[in-house]
Amino acid sequence: MVNDTARRVLVTGAAGRLGSVVADRFHRAGFDVVATDIVETAATPYPFVQADLLDHNAALDLLTDTQIVLHIGNIPGIGTTPCQVVFNHNVTINQNVFQGAAERGVEKIVFASTLQLVGSWVDDRTVVNPPPPPAYPMHGATEPNPANVYALSKTVSETMLRYYAERCGIDCVALRFPLLHPHGQLALVGSGEESPVDVFEGFTSLSYDDAAALFGAVVERELRGYHCLMAGSSRRHRDLAFPELLAAHYPQLDGALSDLIDESPVTAATGWRSSYPDRGAQ
């Protein structure tokens, strides 16, 4: 990643697992990093501001004199939090950050979205008409089809982000991430343990380091306008090599597929590739 001390980068959600890796990477590359989260974090070599981005004035203060926003600070799923809280929290924060970026003259927003918005995890407490599986391989142009309110919050937020690119002239990129994990610690699934979500999401995952490298590649390439990119690789099955995975769980698909996420649009746009050690071996 290009060293660029002249550009101030705001990283939201910087106390979290992905946010902290992203902030550290950009700091090491020489960017003027300011990190923020609603919770405290350990001492960092760059300024850290504890702030609640539900407060639009707090967001505006952080965005002043900022050129790039790496926006990761959302509730990352439903969990035990009421659905209404997850949706209202995420959409309000994203509106505060996106609108504040437009008001403060920010040049670029890179937003952490989710593969879940294609419909993978179904909230069976309320959803009576779950969506069908997506067309594989999935990619950034795969149509959103959310089946839970967290995924709905990300779907709405991607639409908001496109508005700020097309109407306000900010370069905006949504990154749809699958399950994230520490480097070298894939959350493997064995035979007989496969869940409907594992199958729906194509057994995909991505390391925090690779995800952070993608943020760096997006910023370095200076992508213009609005882009939506999906990254990840189908390498989480403990027992089945990829051709066997296709035969067992996706018999309707072309056996010539090399993955259930098509990373080629990401590579074409940014030069980035995921770094799984077994990539291409299965």
Secondary structure, 3 states (H helix, E strand, C coil): CCCCCCCEEEEECCCCHHHHHHHHHHHHCCCEEEEEECCCCCCCCCCEEECCCCCHHHHHHHHCCCCEEEECCCCCCCCCCCHHHHHHHHHHHHHHHHHHHHHHCCCEEEEEEEHHHHCCCCCCCCCCCCCCCCCCCECCCCCCCCCCHHHHHHHHHHHHHHHHHHHHCCEEEEEEECEEECCCCCCCECCCCCCHHHHHCCCEEEEHHHHHHHHHHHHHHCCCCEEEEECCEECCECCCCHHHHHHHHCCCCCCCCCCCECCHHHHHHHCCCCCCCCCCCC
